Amino acid sequence: MSSTVTILGATGSIGTSAIRVLQAERESFQVYGLTCRENLDILASQLEAVSPAAVAVESAAARSTARYRELKEKYTNIEFIEGSECVIELASREVDISISAIVGAAGLAPSMAALKAASRVALANKETLVMAGDLFMKGATDLGTELIPVDSEHSAIFSLLEHVDMSTVHKIIITASGGSLRDLPIDKLPYVTPDEALAHPTWSMGRKITIDSATLINKGLEVIEAHYLFSADYETIDVVVHPESIIHAMIETLDGAIYSHMGIADMAFPIQAALTWPEKKKSPFGRLDLVRAGSLSFQEVDHNRYPGLKLCYEAGRLGGTAPVVLNGANEIAVAAFLDKKISFTDIVPVVDKVLEGHNITGDPDLGTIFSADEEARSSAREIIRGIA
C-alpha cells in the first residue's frame, strides 16, 4: 500500500526535487496535496505529473488570475482549497508524510500544523527549528511524529548518527561550499551585484538561500537547526568550508576518528532518504564517482569574509527570541539586497543592529515568536531606509 504525501512549498527548489523523487517512486507514494505561493506555471506541470487530491495557492493575487481559473476548470478532479489559511488547512489534513519545504519564516505555521497531522514530517524548512526549536521538538515527541531532516547536511548527520552512539561524538562538522563569492577579494564584496551573488558554484537553490550561502548565514541557521535536531551543544558543532560539496557532513568521535557522508550535490538524495527511511533504496539519480571527483579540500572559515556565521552562533547561544529576530531581520535584508536597496556587505550589519536592539524573551510561545518576527522585520526595514 502506497504512502500519502503532501508537499508544502511544492514549486520551490526542494519541492520540485521532491516531485522528481515521487515520480521515480510512484509505486510507493501517492501525492495527496501540493501548496505553493504563486508560481502557477510550475504548479500546472506538477498537477499534470502527479495528480494530487488537493492544492492550495497562498497568494490571493495569483488566485484571482485567469491562469488560476484555467487550472480549476481543467483539473476538476482536484480540490482547490482557498482562503487566507488555505496552506495551513491543507497542512492540517492527515497524511503519512508531509514534506515541509516552504522557504523562510512563512514555513513555521504550516510545519506546526503538519506536525499534528502527519505520521512523519520530512523537514526542509530550517526556520521552523531556528524560530521555534524547543516547541517543535517537544511537539514531535509528545505527538509521536517522526521527524526526518531533509537539508543535505542534517540528512547526512542523521544517517551517520544511526550507526554511532551520540555519547561518543566529540564534534559534528557541517560543511559549507563557501558560496558564490568565496574566491572574490574581500574589498570587492561591497560592489557585488545580485546576479553575481546568485551564481552558486555547486548547488541549484532558491534565490534567498543562495544569498544566505554567500553570507554563510545559511550555514549559521543550519548550526542552530543541528543544535535542536541532535541535542548538540553549540561548542560541539563546527563549520568548515569544503568547496567541492562532496562531503555534506562529518562526525568526529571521542577517539579522534572522523566519519563522513559523501554524495552528489542533488537534493533528490536526502529527499529520497527522508521518504523511504529506515529503508535504503536504490537511487535513480546518479552515483558519486570518487575518481572523477578528484581531490577534496577543506578551509577554515574566514570570519572577516563571513561575519554572519558568528552572529548566528551568538543568537543560538542567547536562545529565546534571539534566533527569531536574527532570521526575520536577515530575510528583510536579503530581500533588500536582491532589490538593490542595500549592498551585499550591508546584510549582516543590518541583522546585527536589529539583534542588538532586541529585548530577548526566553521560552517564547508561538504568539511571542510571531510578534518578535514582525518586530525584527519592522526594525530591519527602518534601518534599511536609513541606508538607502
N, C-alpha and C positions, 0 to 999 in steps of 0.2 A: 504494500500500500504506500502511495506516494505521500510525502510530507507537504503541507501547505506553507507557502512563503509570502510574506509581504515585504516589499522594498520601500522604505521611507527615504525619499530622495532618489528616485529611480533614474532621473535624467542627468544626474551629475556623473563625475568620473567613476566613483565607486559603484553607483547604480548601474551604469552601462556595462561595467565589467561583471557585475552580478548577473545581468541578463545573459551575457556570454556563457557564464558558468551554468546557469539554469537551463539554457538551451542545450548544452552538452550533457546535462543530467536529467533529461526530460522524463525518464522512467522513474526517477527517484523523487522528483519535486514537481509540485503544481503551484503556479503563481496565483495567489488569491488577490493581492492588492498591490497597486503602484501609486505612489504620490510624487508630485512634482510641484515646483513653484510656478513656472510659467512657460517652460520650453515645450510647446505643443508639437513641434515638428519631431523632436526625438521621442516624445511620448507616443505619437502616432505610429512610429516604426515599432515601438515596443508593444503596443496593443496588437499589432499585426503579428508580431513574433511570438508572444506568449499568451495572448488572450486571457487577461486576468478577469476575475469576477467583479472587481470594483476598482475605481480610480478616484483620486482626489487631487484637484488642482488648486493650490493655495491662493494664487493671485486672482482677485476679483476682476482685475482688468483683463487678464487672459481669458477668464470665463465669459466675458462679455463680447469676445471676438467672434467673427464669422467662422474662423478656423475651429474654435471650440464647438460651435453648433454643428459644424460638419462632422466632427468626431462623434458627437452624441447621436446624430442621425445615422451614421454609418454603422456604429457598434451598439446596436440596440440590445444586444445580449449582455452588455457590460453596464454595471451600475455606476453612474457618475454622481458621487457624493458632493454636495455643495454647501456653501455657508462658510462663515468665518472660522469655524472649528472643524472644517472637513478633514484636515490631515490628522488631527487628534482623534476624530471619530473613527477614521479608518485604522489608525494605530491601535485603537482600543478594541478592535474586533479580534476574536480568538483565532490564532493560527499556531502552527507548530514552531515556525521560525520567523522572527522579524529581523530584517537587516536594517540597522539604524545607520543611514548614510547621508542624512541631511547635514550640510556644512554649517558650522558655527553654532552660536547660541540658539538659533532657531530650532536646532535638533533636540534641545533638552526636554521640552514638554512632550513631544511625540515619543521620545525614548522612555520617559517615565510612564507614559500610557502603555507602551509596548511591554514594559516590564511586567505589568499586571495581566496582559492578555496573551502573551506568547509563552510557550514552553521553553524556548531558547531565544535569547537576543544576541545576534551577531553584531557586535558594536564597532562601528567605524567612526562614529561621531565622538571624537575625543573630548569635545567641550562638555559633554554630559558629565564626565568624571572631573574635568577641570573645575566646573562650576558647582557640581553637587555630588562630589565623590562619596562622601560619607552617607548621604541619603540614598544614593543609587545602590551602593554596595550593600547597605543594610536591607534595602528593599529586595534585592536579588536573593539575599539569604533568607529573609522572612517569607518570601513568596515561593522559594524553591525554584526560581527561574535560573536556567543555565545561562551563564554569561561567557561568551567566547569572543576574544578580541579579533578584529579584522585588520587594524593597522598592521602593516607588514612587520614592523619591529616587535610589536606586542604579540602578534601571532607567532613570531619566531621564539620569543621568550617563553610563551605558553607551551610551545612544543618542547623546548629544551627542559623546562621545569617538570614536564611529565615524567622525565627519566632521572631527575635529580632531586634529592631531599632539600627543600628550601633552607633548612637549618645548616646545610653545608655550603651555602652560597656566600661567597665573600663580596662579589660585585656583580651587578647587572650592567652590561655595557651596550648602550644603544648607539648604532652607527648613524652618521649623517653624511649625505653626499657633499655638503658644503654649499649647495645651491648654485644658481646660475652665475653668481658673481664671485665665486671663491678665488679665482685667479686674477681678478681685477685689482690694480693697486688701490689701496685704501683711500688715497687722496682723490681718486676718480669717482668714488661712491656717491658723493652729493649730486653728481651730474648724470646719474643713471636714469634712463627712461623706463617707463613701464614695460615696453616691449622687450628691452634688454633684460630686465629682471624676470620676465616671464619665460625666458628661453632656458628651461631646465635641461641640464645635460643628460640625465639618465631616466627620469620619471616623467610620465604624462599625467598631470594633475590639474585640478581646477585652478583658477586664477588666484584666489585668496590663499590657498595652501602653497602655491608656488612662490608667492611673495614671502610667506612665512618661512619657507625653506631657505630663501635668500637671506633673511634676517636671523635664521636659526631659532626664531620664536616657536616655529612648529615643533622643533626638537624639544624645546623647553616645555611646551604643552604635553609632549609625549612623556617627559620625565614625570610630570605631575600625574599623568594617566597611569604610568607604571607604578608609581607610589601606591595608588589605590588598588589597582588590579592585583598586585602581587604582595601587598602589605610590606613594602620595602621602604626602609628609611632613605631619605634623600642622600645621605652620606654614602650609601651603597650603590647609587645609580650614577654611572659615568656616561659621558658622551664623547665619542671620538669621530673625527672626520675620516670617511672612507669613500674616496671619490668614485670608485668603480661600482658601488651599490650592489655588490655581490653578496656580502655578508650583511644580514639585516639586523642581527643582534648576537651578543655573546654572553655567556656567564662564566665567571671565574669562581672556582670552588676554593675552599679553605686550604687545600693542599697545593694551590698555585696552578692547577690545570685550567685551561680555557677551552670551553666548548662553543662552537659557532654554528649558526644556522645560515646556510647559503642557498641561493636560488636566483632565478631570473627576476629582473625588476618588472614584474607584471602582477597587478593586484588580483588577477584571477586565481593565483595560488593561495593566498591567505583567505580569500572568499570561499574557495572550494574546501579548504581545511575547516573553516568555521561551519559550513553547511553539513559536512559529512562526518565531523568528529563524533565518536572516537575512532571511526574507520579511517584508513589511509587508502584513497582510491587513486588509480592511475590517472594522471593529468594529460589532457589532450593539448595543453598549451605550450608545449616545448619542454626542453630539458637543458640544464646547465652543463656546458662543456668546459671543464676547467682548463684544458689545454688551450682552447681558443680564447678563453677569458684572459689568460696570461697572468701577469703578476698582480698581486693585491697590495695596496698601500694604505697606510694609516697616518693621520696627522693629529697633533694636539689642537684643540680648539683655540683659535686666536681671539681672545675676548675683546681686543681692540676692534677687530673686524665684526665680531658678533656680540655686542654688549647685551643684546636681548636675552641671551641664554642665562646669564647670571641673574637678570631681573626675574626670570621665570622661577629659578631656584629660590630666590628670595620670597616671592609671592607664595610659592608652595609651602615653604617653611613657616611663613606667617599664618597661613591657613585661613579659616573663616571665609569672609567675603573677599579677601585679597586676590585669589585666583580669578574670581568672578570679574572683578574690576580690571585686572590685567587683560583678560580675554576680551571684555567689552570694549575697552579703550583701543586694543590692538585692531579689532575688526573695523572700527571707525577710522583709525589711522591708515590702515592698509587701503581701505576704500578711497580715502582722500589722496593717497599716493597714486592709485590707479586712475583717479580723475584729474591728476596733475595739479592738485591744490597744494601739496607739500612735496618736499624732496624725499628720496629714499632714506637718507640719514636723519630725517625728522621723525620717522615712525617710532623708533624706540624712545627718544626723548619725550614724545607726546605721551606714550604709555607710562613712562617713569613719572612724569609730572602728575598724571591723573592718580596713579597709585600712591604717590607721596601725599596727596591731598585728601585721601580717603580715610575715614574712621572705620576701622575694621570691626565687623560684628562676628563673634565666634559662634560656632554651631548654628548657622542660619537655617531657617526653614525655607521652603520654596518661595514663599511670598517675599521674604527678605532678599533672597538670591535674585529674583527678578527685579526688585527695586534697586539693588546695588548695580545690576547690569545696566539699567536705564540711567542711573546716576552717572556711571562711568562714561556712557556714550554721550550724555549731555556735556559733561566736563571736557571730554576729548574734542567735541565739536567746537566748544568755546575756545579752547587752546588753539585749535587749527585756524579758526577765524582770525586769531591774533597773528598767526604766521603768514597766512595767505595774503 
